[in-house]
Amino acid sequence: MNILKSLWVWLSSITFVLLAFPVALTLWLLSLVFDRKRLMNNRWMVIQGIVLTKMSPFWKVITEGREKIDQNQAYIIVPTHQSMLDIVFFNMLRHRLRWVSKIEVFRVPVLGWEMKMVKYIELVRGNKSSVIKMMEKCVESLQDGISVVLFPEGTRSLTGAIGKFKTGAFQLAVKTDKPLLPVLIDGTGGILPKKGGVIFRNRRIVRIRVLDPIFPGQFGTGDPEELAVRVHSIMVAAMDEMRSEPGYGR
């Protein structure tokens, strides 16, 4: 059953992305003259993510706290990470943003092309010059009023527990004085876990919860490592609280 379900999800998703690509290409061509920030492509990417999220009957995504996002504010967004699905479902927040993604994803036909059209930010892991360039691109995006998203754990969790945070996002926050926006994503690991290949598992309820933004005046420290520890503590406590709520997961 899981194999048949997975075939349906992959085939329908790939078909939709292929059909949507000409629109993305058209918007990109228009942007060369009218839209330097690629806001039209960004909006189209969000719409695609929402459609992909809603078109499958095998999961339900509940979004909470979206009202905490100021659509005119550029954030450094730090979400938890359990599955590849996190990136698709994240579009339910309907916020303009640019992901920081490993360069291998940019090499995927169609998907990678569209990521470049939207000006998502490449990163070669373990390459110091790439990290420097990535940080520069993040600063440019924030100056353009477009949020950036970095997974502070750096990789997907195998257990659903929030792993230790790397300091990149917090270095960026200290450097730019832009607010951090912590976001909890829970349940995706039970649908498509890190070591589960491409087979989707049982139907799950996924929750995306936006926590209160953390503004520069609240940092209380100029040390990115200390800031990472503090935000990690906030997010772990919030995840524990969310999971203990009556009826959670039903």
C-alpha positions in Angstrom: 0.0 0.0 0.0 2.8 2.4 0.9 4.5 1.7 -2.5 1.3 2.5 -4.4 0.7 5.6 -2.3 4.3 6.7 -2.9 3.9 6.2 -6.7 0.8 8.4 -6.7 2.5 11.2 -4.7 5.6 11.2 -6.8 3.9 11.0 -10.2 1.3 13.6 -9.4 3.9 15.9 -7.9 6.3 15.6 -10.7 3.5 16.1 -13.3 2.4 19.3 -11.5 5.9 20.7 -11.3 6.5 20.1 -15.0 3.2 21.8 -15.9 4.0 24.7 -13.6 7.5 25.3 -14.9 6.5 27.2 -18.1 4.7 29.8 -15.8 7.9 30.1 -13.8 10.0 30.6 -16.9 7.6 33.3 -18.2 7.7 35.1 -14.9 11.5 34.9 -14.9 11.7 36.4 -18.3 9.5 39.3 -17.2 11.6 39.7 -14.1 14.7 40.4 -16.1 13.1 43.8 -16.9 10.5 44.5 -14.2 11.4 42.5 -11.1 15.0 42.5 -9.9 14.0 40.8 -6.6 12.1 38.0 -8.4 9.1 38.6 -6.2 6.8 37.2 -8.9 8.8 33.9 -9.1 8.9 33.8 -5.3 5.1 34.1 -5.1 4.7 31.4 -7.8 7.0 29.1 -5.9 4.9 29.6 -2.7 1.7 28.8 -4.7 3.3 25.6 -6.0 4.2 24.5 -2.5 0.7 25.1 -1.2 -0.8 23.1 -4.1 1.6 20.2 -3.6 0.8 20.2 0.1 -2.9 20.2 -0.4 -3.2 17.9 -3.3 -2.3 14.7 -1.4 -4.8 12.9 0.8 -2.0 11.2 2.8 -1.3 14.0 5.2 -2.9 17.0 6.9 -0.9 20.1 7.6 -1.9 22.4 10.5 -0.3 25.9 10.5 -0.3 27.9 13.7 1.1 31.3 14.6 1.2 32.7 11.1 -0.2 35.9 12.4 3.1 36.5 14.2 4.8 37.1 10.9 5.1 40.7 9.7 4.9 40.3 5.9 6.9 43.6 5.6 9.7 42.3 7.8 12.7 40.3 6.6 13.6 37.5 9.1 16.3 35.0 9.6 14.1 32.0 9.8 15.3 28.9 11.8 13.0 25.9 11.5 13.4 22.4 12.8 14.1 19.7 10.3 12.8 16.1 10.0 12.2 15.5 6.3 12.6 16.7 2.7 8.9 17.5 3.0 9.7 20.4 5.4 10.6 22.6 2.5 7.4 22.0 0.6 5.1 22.3 3.6 6.9 25.5 4.7 5.1 27.3 1.9 1.9 27.1 4.0 3.3 30.2 5.9 2.9 32.2 2.6 5.9 34.4 3.3 8.4 35.5 0.8 11.7 34.0 1.5 14.9 32.4 0.1 16.2 29.1 1.2 19.8 28.3 1.8 20.3 24.9 0.2 23.1 22.5 -0.6 24.4 22.9 -4.1 23.4 19.3 -5.1 19.7 20.3 -5.0 20.4 23.1 -7.5 21.6 20.4 -10.0 18.2 18.7 -10.0 16.5 19.4 -13.4 13.5 21.7 -13.3 13.5 22.1 -9.5 17.1 23.4 -9.4 16.4 25.7 -12.4 13.4 27.2 -10.6 15.4 27.6 -7.4 17.9 29.7 -9.3 15.2 31.8 -10.8 13.9 32.6 -7.3 17.5 33.4 -6.2 17.7 30.7 -3.6 21.1 30.6 -2.0 23.7 27.8 -2.8 26.0 26.3 -0.2 28.8 23.8 -0.7 29.1 22.0 2.6 32.6 22.1 4.1 33.8 24.8 1.7 34.8 28.0 3.5 34.7 30.2 0.5 31.2 28.9 -0.3 30.1 29.7 3.3 31.4 33.3 3.0 29.6 33.7 -0.3 26.4 32.2 1.2 26.5 34.7 4.1 27.0 37.6 1.6 24.0 36.5 -0.4 21.9 36.2 2.8 22.8 39.8 3.8 21.8 40.9 0.3 18.5 39.1 0.5 17.7 40.6 3.9 18.6 44.1 2.6 16.1 43.5 -0.2 13.5 42.8 2.4 13.3 39.1 1.7 13.7 36.6 4.6 16.3 33.8 4.5 15.8 30.3 5.8 18.5 28.2 7.3 18.1 24.8 9.1 20.1 25.4 12.2 20.5 21.7 12.8 22.2 21.4 9.4 20.6 18.1 8.7 17.4 16.1 9.2 16.7 14.6 12.6 16.5 10.8 12.7 14.4 10.7 15.9 12.4 13.9 15.9 14.4 15.4 18.7 15.9 18.8 17.9 19.7 18.4 17.4 22.5 20.8 18.3 22.4 24.1 16.4 25.2 25.3 14.1 26.0 29.0 14.4 25.6 30.2 10.8 22.1 31.7 11.2 23.1 33.3 14.5 26.2 34.8 13.1 24.0 36.3 10.4 21.6 37.7 13.1 24.4 39.3 15.0 25.9 40.8 11.9 22.7 42.2 10.4 20.6 43.0 13.5 17.7 41.3 11.8 15.2 39.3 13.9 15.2 35.6 14.2 12.0 33.7 13.6 11.9 30.2 15.2 9.5 27.7 13.5 8.6 24.2 14.7 7.8 21.6 12.1 6.7 18.2 13.6 5.4 15.1 12.0 7.1 15.1 8.6 9.7 12.6 9.8 6.9 10.0 10.2 5.9 10.4 6.6 9.2 10.5 4.8 12.1 10.0 7.2 15.7 10.7 6.5 16.6 7.0 6.0 13.3 6.0 4.5 14.3 6.4 0.9 11.4 7.6 -1.3 8.6 5.6 0.2 5.9 7.5 2.1 4.7 6.0 5.3 1.4 6.2 7.2 -0.9 9.2 7.0 0.2 11.8 9.5 -0.9 15.2 10.9 2.0 17.7 10.5 2.1 20.8 12.6 4.0 24.0 11.7 4.0 26.4 14.6 5.6 29.9 14.4 7.1 31.0 17.6 7.5 34.6 18.7 10.2 36.5 16.7 13.4 37.3 18.6 14.4 40.9 17.8 18.0 42.2 18.1 17.3 44.1 21.3 16.3 40.7 22.9 19.5 38.9 21.9 21.3 39.9 25.1 24.6 38.7 23.6 26.9 39.3 20.6 28.2 35.7 20.8 26.6 33.6 18.0 27.3 30.4 19.9 25.6 31.6 23.0 22.7 32.9 20.9 22.4 29.5 19.2 22.2 27.8 22.6 19.5 30.2 23.9 17.3 29.8 20.8 17.8 26.0 20.9 16.6 25.9 24.5 13.5 28.0 23.6 12.6 25.7 20.6 13.2 22.5 22.6 10.9 23.7 25.4 8.3 24.9 22.8 8.4 21.5 21.0 7.9 19.6 24.3 5.0 21.9 25.2 3.4 21.4 21.8 3.7 17.6 21.9 2.1 17.5 25.4 -1.0 19.3 24.4 -4.3 17.4 24.6 -5.2 15.7 21.4 -1.8 16.4 19.8 -1.2 14.2 16.7 -4.9 13.5 16.2 
